[in-house]
Each structure stands twice: as structure tokens, then as C-alpha cells.
Amino acid sequence: MDSLSVVSLITAMVGVLTSTVVGLLIRRQQGTTAETTVEQRIDRLTTTLNEAARTMQQIETEMNERRRLVDQLREDVETYNPWSVVNLVFSHLAAQGLHPVLGSAGDPGVPAAELLRALGVEPAAEGNRQVTRDIREHLATLRTAVLGEP
């Protein structure tokens, strides 16, 4: 089952649940009696269905906004270095009222790489100080072995 089918199924389930809950609340609030006419029931059902449709539309709008964000992140991965992606994610989190911290215990390279991998981005070597440091150490070892220089 692809993600679009899952999203559609979840949306439908939310709509049914919402309409049921709203219907029960309306019925409870208005106090259903034996004197309720068919027209009144139809009106209440119509109102409930309209509210459920609005709720589903709001959910769909939110999902579309999140899809656009994912698409933007994918484009950014193609055009920016990994730190730009981390910056974009942190900016988005800060805009949501969160206060993300990366590498509060030292070098932020390792947690940043983990964040990128969680987003489906493989960090590039040129953006990783740890890789650069390891390459320099390896070159120094080779230089010492071949040329005898420290």
C-alpha cells in the first residue's frame, strides 16, 4: 500500500470519526426527543457532514503544506550543502516555537550527520570536519612513511 493510499484511508477514517463525534455532541446538546421530525434529523445530518467535510479539507490542506515542505527540502538537498539543509530544518522548527540544539556536548558534525540521514540525505564529505581531519591524519601518516617527514 503506497503512502497516498494510506493517507487517503486515514483521511476517510478521520472524517467518519469526526462526523460521528460531532453528531453525538449535537444530539446530546439539542436533546433528541421522540418528537424530532425527519426533516430535523436530515438537517442535523447535513450539518454534521458539512462539518466533517470542512475538517477533512483542513487536514488535506495541512498535508499538502507538509508535502510542499518535503519537496522544498528535496530541492535544497540538490542545491545546498548539508549544513544548509540542517539550517532549513532548524529554521522550520524555530518557526514552530521549538528551540533545537545541535552538538551542545561538543562537535555538532556527528549529530548533524545523523539528522541528515534521518531526513534521507547522505552527508557529503566536504561538509564534514571529522572526515577532513581523518584525511589529513592519513596523509600525514603517508608523508611520514614515504618521505620520512613528520
N, C-alpha and C positions, 0 to 999 in steps of 0.2 A: 504494500500500500504506500503510495508516494505521499510526500508531505502535504500536497494540496488536497488530497482526499481526506487525510487526517484532519486538516484544518476545516474543511467543509463539514465533516462529521461532527467535530467539536462545536462548530458554529450552530449547526442544527440542534444539537443537544442542549446548548445554552439557550437557544430560542424556545425550545419546548419547556425547559425547566423554568425559564423566566415567565413565560405565559401562564404556566400552572401556578406559580407562586403569586403572581400579580392577580390572577383570577381568584385565588383563595383569599387574598387580602381584600380585594374589592367586595367579595361575597361576605366576608366577615364584617367589614366596615359598614356595608349597607344593610346587613341583616336579612338574609334570604328568607322569605316567608312563602307560604303556600299561595299567597295572592299575587306572586310575581308572574307577570304575563310573559308570553313567548317573545313579544317584541322587546321587553326589558332585558330578557336573557340574551337575545341577539345583539342588542346594543352593548351590553357588558362584554360579551364575547368579542365583538368588533373592536371595542376599546382595548381589551386585553391583547388581542392580536396586533393592533396598531402599535401598542407599547412594546411588544416583543419584537416587532419588525424594526422599530427605532433602535432598540438595544442591539439587535443583530447588525444594523447599519453602523452603529458606533464601534462595535467590535471589528467589523470589516475595515473601517477607516483606520483604526489603530493598527491592524495587521498590515495594511498597505503602507502606512508610515514606517513600520519596522522593516518591511521588505525594502523600501527605498533606502533606509539606513544601511542595511546589509549590502545592497547594490553599491552604495557610496563607499562603504568600506572595501569592497572588492576592487572598485576603481582606484581607490587610494593605494591599495597594495601594489597595483600595477604601476603607479606613477610616483610613489613616495618611498623613502627608505623606511625601515621598520619602526624607527623612533617616531616618524610622523603618524603612523598608524596608532602607536601607543598614545601619542598626544591627542589624536582624534577621539579615541575611546575615553581617555581621561576627561577631555572637554565635555563629551556627552554625559558622562557620569556626574561631573560637577554641575552641569545644567539641570540634572535631575535632583540636585540637592545633596548628592553624596560627596564624600571627601576622600577620594582614593589616595593611597600612599604606596609607593613602589620602592623597594630597596631601602626601607627605613633602617635595616640592620647592616648596611654596607653597600656594596656594588649592586646597582639596580639591573645590571645586564642579565643575570640569571632569571629573576622574576619577570623581567620584560620579555625574555625569550619564551618563557612558559605561557605568558599572556598571549603572545602572538600565535604560538602553537595551538592554544585553546580556541583562537579565532580562525584557525585553519591556515595560518600564514607561517611559512618556514622562514625563520630569521636569516638574513643574508650575513655572510661572514664579515663583510666590510663594516657592518654596523655593530659588531661585537668586539668590545675591547679585550675580552678574555681570549678570543681566537687570535687577535693581533698579538697579544702578549705571548701566547704559546708559540706562534710562528717566529717571533723574534728570539725567543729562548732556543728554539730548534735551530735557527740559522746561526746563532752564537755557538751552539754546540758543534755544528758542522764546520764553522770557521776555525774553531779551535782544533778540531780533529784533522782538517786538511792543511791549514796554514800555520798551525801552532800559535795563533794569536788568541789572546783572551777576549 
